[in-house]
Amino acid sequence: MARDDRKAKILERVEREKVKFMRLQFTDILGATKNVEVPDRQFEEALNGRIMFDGSSIEGFVRTEESDMYLKPDLGTFQVLPWTYAGSERVGRVICDIANPDGTPFAGCPRSTLKRAIELAASRGFAMRAGAEAEFCLFQRRDGQPTTETHDSGGYFDLTPVDLGEDVRREVVRS
C-alpha cells in the first residue's frame, strides 16, 4: 500500500475512533522506549514526519548544538491503544525512526541500525531474525494494597538478598 494511502487510512481511523492523542514512539540507544505525544490537530504533521524533538535530551544521542531531530513514523506500526485515559480520551501510537534535520537516518537510531544489520546479513546470504523480550517488575504491597516500590534491586543472575524474586519463581513453578 502506498504511503499516502496508509496515511489516509490512519487519519480516517483516528477520526472514526475519536483518537485525541498520538504517541510517536522510538527507543534510545539502550533500548528504552521513549515517546513524544501530539494532539489530534498535529496528526497529519506527525504522519508526514515533521515532528521535531531535542535529541540532546536523550542519553547518548547528540550534543546540544546538534539537538534538532525528526521522528519519521513507520505507518505500518500504527495502532489505537486498547485502553483509555482520564476523560476517556483515545490514544494511538506509531513507532518511529529518527532522522537528522537533512532527512538522513540518524546513525544512533536503533531501528535504523537494525535495518542496516538485516540488509548486511541478507547481502551475505543470511536471514536475520529479531524479537522483543518481555520484561516485568515485581511490586511490593502495603496493607494489601499495591505500591510502586519494586520488590528487589537485583539485576540478572544476582543472589539473595538482592534478588527477592526467587520466592515468586518457585511459586510459579509449583503452580
C-alpha positions as CSV (number, residue, x, y, z in Angstrom):
1,M,0.0,0.0,0.0
2,A,1.3,3.5,-0.9
3,R,2.4,5.8,1.9
4,D,-0.3,8.3,1.1
5,D,-3.0,5.6,1.2
6,R,-1.7,4.4,4.6
7,K,-1.7,7.9,5.9
8,A,-5.3,8.5,4.7
9,K,-6.5,5.2,6.3
10,I,-4.9,6.2,9.6
11,L,-6.5,9.7,9.5
12,E,-9.9,8.1,8.8
13,R,-9.4,5.6,11.6
14,V,-8.4,8.2,14.2
15,E,-11.4,10.3,13.2
16,R,-13.8,7.3,13.4
17,E,-12.5,6.1,16.7
18,K,-12.2,9.6,18.2
19,V,-8.4,9.3,18.9
20,K,-7.3,12.6,20.6
21,F,-3.6,12.0,21.1
22,M,-0.8,10.1,19.2
23,R,2.4,8.8,20.7
24,L,5.3,8.9,18.4
25,Q,7.5,6.1,19.9
26,F,11.2,5.4,19.5
27,T,13.9,3.8,21.5
28,D,17.1,5.2,23.0
29,I,20.5,3.6,22.5
30,L,19.9,1.3,25.5
31,G,16.5,0.1,24.1
32,A,14.3,2.1,26.5
33,T,11.0,3.2,24.8
34,K,10.6,6.9,24.6
35,N,7.8,9.0,23.0
36,V,6.6,12.4,22.0
37,E,2.8,12.8,22.3
38,V,0.9,15.1,20.0
39,P,-2.7,16.2,19.9
40,D,-5.1,15.5,17.1
41,R,-4.5,18.8,15.4
42,Q,-0.9,17.7,14.7
43,F,-1.7,14.2,13.4
44,E,-1.1,15.0,9.7
45,E,2.2,16.8,10.5
46,A,3.3,13.8,12.7
47,L,2.4,11.2,10.0
48,N,4.4,13.3,7.5
49,G,7.5,13.0,9.7
50,R,7.6,16.7,10.5
51,I,7.7,16.5,14.3
52,M,11.0,17.6,15.8
53,F,12.4,16.8,19.2
54,D,15.5,17.7,21.2
55,G,17.9,14.8,20.6
56,S,20.4,16.1,23.2
57,S,17.8,15.2,25.9
58,I,18.1,11.5,25.0
59,E,21.1,9.8,26.6
60,G,23.8,9.0,24.0
61,F,22.2,10.7,21.0
62,V,23.7,14.1,20.2
63,R,25.3,17.2,21.7
64,T,23.3,20.3,22.5
65,E,24.5,22.1,19.4
66,E,23.2,19.2,17.2
67,S,19.9,18.7,19.0
68,D,17.2,19.0,16.3
69,M,16.0,15.6,15.2
70,Y,12.9,14.4,13.4
71,L,10.6,11.4,14.2
72,K,9.8,9.5,10.9
73,P,6.8,7.2,11.5
74,D,6.6,3.7,10.2
75,L,3.0,3.9,9.2
76,G,2.6,0.1,9.2
77,T,3.1,0.2,13.0
78,F,0.1,2.4,13.8
79,Q,-2.3,1.1,16.5
80,V,-5.0,2.6,18.6
81,L,-4.2,1.7,22.2
82,P,-6.9,-0.6,23.6
83,W,-7.3,1.3,26.9
84,T,-8.5,4.9,27.6
85,Y,-7.1,7.5,29.9
86,A,-8.8,10.1,32.2
87,G,-11.8,11.6,30.4
88,S,-12.0,8.5,28.1
89,E,-9.7,10.1,25.5
90,R,-8.3,7.5,23.0
91,V,-4.6,7.4,22.2
92,G,-2.9,6.0,19.2
93,R,0.8,5.1,18.7
94,V,3.2,4.8,15.8
95,I,6.8,3.6,16.0
96,C,9.3,6.0,14.5
97,D,12.8,6.0,13.1
98,I,14.9,9.0,14.0
99,A,16.3,11.3,11.2
100,N,18.7,14.2,11.1
101,P,17.5,17.7,10.0
102,D,18.6,17.0,6.5
103,G,16.3,13.9,6.4
104,T,19.1,11.3,6.5
105,P,18.7,8.4,9.0
106,F,20.3,9.2,12.4
107,A,23.3,6.8,12.8
108,G,22.4,6.3,16.5
109,C,18.8,5.2,15.8
110,P,18.4,1.6,17.0
111,R,15.7,0.8,14.4
112,S,17.9,2.2,11.5
113,T,20.9,0.2,12.9
114,L,18.8,-3.0,13.0
115,K,17.6,-2.3,9.4
116,R,21.3,-1.9,8.2
117,A,22.3,-5.1,10.0
118,I,19.4,-7.0,8.4
119,E,20.4,-5.7,5.0
120,L,24.1,-6.6,5.5
121,A,23.1,-10.1,6.7
122,A,20.8,-10.6,3.6
123,S,23.6,-9.4,1.3
124,R,25.7,-12.2,2.7
125,G,23.0,-14.9,2.4
126,F,21.7,-14.8,6.0
127,A,18.2,-14.3,7.2
128,M,18.4,-12.3,10.4
129,R,15.5,-12.6,13.0
130,A,14.9,-10.3,16.0
131,G,12.2,-10.2,18.6
132,A,11.1,-8.3,21.7
133,E,11.8,-9.7,25.1
134,A,9.1,-9.1,27.7
135,E,10.4,-7.7,31.0
136,F,8.5,-7.2,34.2
137,C,8.9,-6.0,37.7
138,L,7.5,-7.3,41.0
139,F,6.0,-4.6,43.2
140,Q,5.5,-4.6,46.9
141,R,2.2,-4.5,48.7
142,R,1.5,-2.5,51.9
143,D,-1.6,-3.4,53.9
144,G,-2.8,-5.5,50.9
145,Q,-2.6,-2.6,48.5
146,P,-0.1,-2.4,45.6
147,T,2.7,0.2,45.6
148,T,5.1,1.4,43.0
149,E,8.1,0.2,45.0
150,T,9.8,-2.7,43.3
151,H,10.3,-6.0,45.2
152,D,14.1,-6.1,44.8
153,S,17.0,-4.3,43.3
154,G,18.6,-7.3,41.7
155,G,19.9,-7.5,38.2
156,Y,20.4,-10.5,36.0
157,F,21.7,-13.6,37.9
158,D,22.0,-11.9,41.3
159,L,21.8,-13.9,44.6
160,T,19.6,-13.2,47.6
161,P,19.2,-10.9,49.5
162,V,19.4,-8.6,46.5
163,D,17.1,-10.7,44.3
164,L,13.9,-11.4,46.3
165,G,12.2,-12.7,43.1
166,E,13.3,-16.3,43.8
167,D,10.3,-16.9,46.0
168,V,8.0,-15.8,43.2
169,R,9.8,-18.0,40.7
170,R,9.4,-21.0,43.0
171,E,5.7,-20.3,43.5
172,V,5.2,-20.1,39.7
173,V,7.0,-23.4,39.2
174,R,4.8,-25.1,41.9
175,S,1.6,-23.9,40.3
